[in-house]
Amino acid sequence: QVHLVESGGGSVEVGGSLRLSCALTGDTVTSDAMAWFRQPPGQQREGVACIYTRPGRTAVPYYADSVKGRFVVSRDSAASTGYLEMYNLKPEDTAMYYCAINKTRGTPWLDGKFAVWGQGTQVTVST
C-alpha cells in the first residue's frame, strides 16, 4: 500500500518562498503523474501543478494559470519524492496543499481523479 507524506508547509510573508515535499512510502508503485492540489479556507480544492514522468523521457510539468511563473513542480530521479517550489507567494496562495499520484488514465489532471492522496500541509501567507 502506498502512502504520501507532505512536508514543508509553514507561514511566510508576502513575496516569500517555500518548498513542499511529497514522499512516497510503502510498496513501490509505478506512477507517471504526481500532482499538487490546494484547498483554501472555505473554498473547493483546486489543481496547482502536475508532473508526468516516464522512464527515459523528459518530465513534463503543467501548471494552473494562477501559479504559472511562480511555482515549479519536480520529482527526483527515483520518482520517490516530489517537490513544489513556491516563489513570490501571495495571500491567495494560503491553503492546505495536497499531493496525489496515479491519475485515472484519460482524465485531465485538473479533474483531481487520483488514487492516492497525502494528508496535506498548511501554507499561510501573511501581509
Steps between C-alpha positions, in 0.01 A plus 500: 500500500635839402493802723585860427640731765521871436731734688645847472194710566508799731435869537673756284457863410386624162776455247657216692581148385438147615584155370253222559603136486292191434659171598370163382515224758383142502487268202669616184252623246543605143355842468543732212309791644549683826286804563457771758163636602399756757188589692473859623290561813132470419563420134512196277816311423685618190785372291839669530751296300562158356809326370504201271805275512580193292829305505732630233285802422517862603260588776215725391354754745163671489382794707180675587490851357499650850847364578677503164834673523502480882487127579724219380401133520761225488570144597827332591663251263377203702149645486473443874466863599324788335550868561306820459715810518294809560637848443355850531224368719176694526225501765276313256747211507396431859357149504547141600719342236467135400699276270346214308610221265354250256275708287213319339607452140323716249387761748647851517717540807301803609199273549676370809434132432803355675514174692729594787508822700715636778372652823591854403729774623385850588639806327413843639607822331459816703530870413 
